[in-house]
Amino acid sequence: MGWWEIKDVETGQINFDHKQHLTNSNVVNAIPGNEKTDSLYNGDGPADLMGPVLRSISKQYEKAWGRPAKKDELTAVFNFCCNGMFR
């Protein structure tokens, strides 16, 4: 499973600009336990879990509304659930 420092929350993409700050600057992978814990990270494992869940949620919108979920609706569902975890 690969991990990377997040460029920005909006995209979740790899922060190539800070590659030199990682343990091994020849690769963009962040190594858990060796990197700064105050940075934000994303990884293949979380993405592999989230993809099927988002498709399943979108299917519920198709069944109820006759169309796939809009990006803002998926974001709202995530925020609704995630905010409940951090209260």
Beta strands, then each sheet from edge to edge (+ up, - down):
strand 1: 3-5
strand 2: 41-43
sheet 1: 1+ 2-
end
